[in-house]
Amino acid sequence: MVADRSPDNRMERFERLCRQRRLPLTIQRRAILQAILDRQDHPTADQIHAQIKKRLPNVSRTSVYRILEMLVKTGMITKVCHPGSAARFDPRLGRHHHLVCLSCECIIDVDEPRLDHLPLPNVRTLGFRIDDYHIHFRGLCAPCARKQVTNARPPRPVVRLRAGSRMKSSSQREGSSP
């Protein structure tokens, strides 16, 4: 599937699709699709809801969830899921893969042609038909990895002195003479 990177073309395609399927082309549907097309990240439904509410204050969270599911079913966007996290929505339709941060749950797109041509496992005996695949690599994003290194440093020892006392040198503390 070829990715349509132009938001204008995607919106026109969505309008045609709504007319063909006799789906109402509402302001909410347009706004939600446009909000996703304008983003570079993989937002959750709640993030889209917060963004849309600024423009359409009366839009309900339920409507946003329902419209997002409709956009997924019609092939306008994809849904990205990984265990223990909220579903995220992705405007990119072409095959690509993801880096998933286990700490902050951000998702980063990975374009690696070698991954696009992996041999598929033989699952016929299980009665399963594979239509497509996406690979999720799990680990830590750069900011979370930096935080982990910073937090892993041992704390500095706290030296408390009583009033009038002198701090001993390291050789005196170890029992050797000065």
Long-range contacts (C-beta under 8 A, 24 or more apart in sequence): 1-93, 1-94, 1-95, 2-94, 3-92, 3-93, 3-94, 4-93, 7-34, 7-37, 7-38, 10-37, 10-76, 10-91, 11-37, 13-76, 14-71, 14-74, 14-76, 17-74, 17-76, 21-74, 23-70, 27-56, 28-52, 28-56, 28-59, 28-63, 28-64, 28-67, 29-67, 29-70, 29-71, 31-55, 31-56, 31-59, 32-64, 32-67, 32-68, 32-71, 33-71, 33-76, 33-77, 36-71, 36-77, 36-89, 36-91, 37-91, 39-91, 41-106, 41-107, 42-80, 42-88, 42-89, 42-90, 42-98, 42-106, 42-107, 43-88, 43-89, 44-86, 44-87, 44-88, 44-89, 45-86, 45-87, 45-89, 46-86, 48-89, 80-107, 80-134, 82-107, 82-136, 82-138, 95-132, 95-134, 96-134, 97-134, 97-135, 97-136, 97-137, 98-134, 98-135, 98-136, 98-137, 99-136, 99-137, 99-138, 99-139, 99-141, 100-136, 100-137, 100-138, 100-139, 101-139, 101-140, 101-141, 101-144, 102-138, 102-139, 102-140, 103-140, 103-141, 103-144, 103-147, 103-148, 104-141, 104-143, 104-144, 106-141, 108-141, 110-137
